[in-house]
Amino acid sequence: MKFFVDSADVDEIRELEETGLVDGVTTNPSLVAKTGRDFKEVVQEICAIVDGPVSAEVTATEADAMVEEGRNLAEIADNVTIKVPLTWDGLKACRALTQGGTMVNVTLCFSANQALLAAKAGATFISPFIGRLDDIGEDGMELIREIRTIYDNYEQLSTQILAASVRDETHVKQSAMAGADVATVPPKVLHALVKHPLTDKGLDAFLADWKSTGQSIL
Ligand code: G3P
């Protein structure tokens, strides 16, 4: 499973990119607003840090305007991926942009039928929002499983499942178990993935025992 960083914070992204485990980035208007910075400057800086797909979301709601915004954003860098919402206009814009060779991430997906439409529209990625379904008492992970089943039924569907609205390490694990192609993960959750108390305890014990030997490797 690929790991994308779900953030528009350039410093957070740079720190995580140095682990060598970052395969891309997703932003959205809310994440960009949090930075207080110019949208296009942020996207340009992120694209210079991360080689993989970097999602930048259009804010128009009518298909032709979405396409115009998408083409404008795509000029920032080759790895810019245009995010469009899962609406009829978003699907029309998705088809136009992908036919023109631009990667598209169809976002705000909350049902398997929506994901099927996005795949038929040629989406590069589909972003089912796990956490927001959990927030209303539904099972966000079940949506990932349903989409995986549907996409695997039709070899002509090449859209990648990008698990989004990931809130904790369990969402990451379950997304991988369900066969998501990508999980876009907030930095705090990415940092938490490596931690386990028994790892820390075991390392302390190894180092203490090694110290007692009085040896050094170099
Ligand atoms: O990529 C979508 C993600 O940023 C939304 O997450 O926690 O606002 O549902 P959340």
Residues whose N, C-alpha, C, O or C-beta is under 5 A from the ligand:
A	BS01	G3P	D6 T26 G131 R132 A164 S165
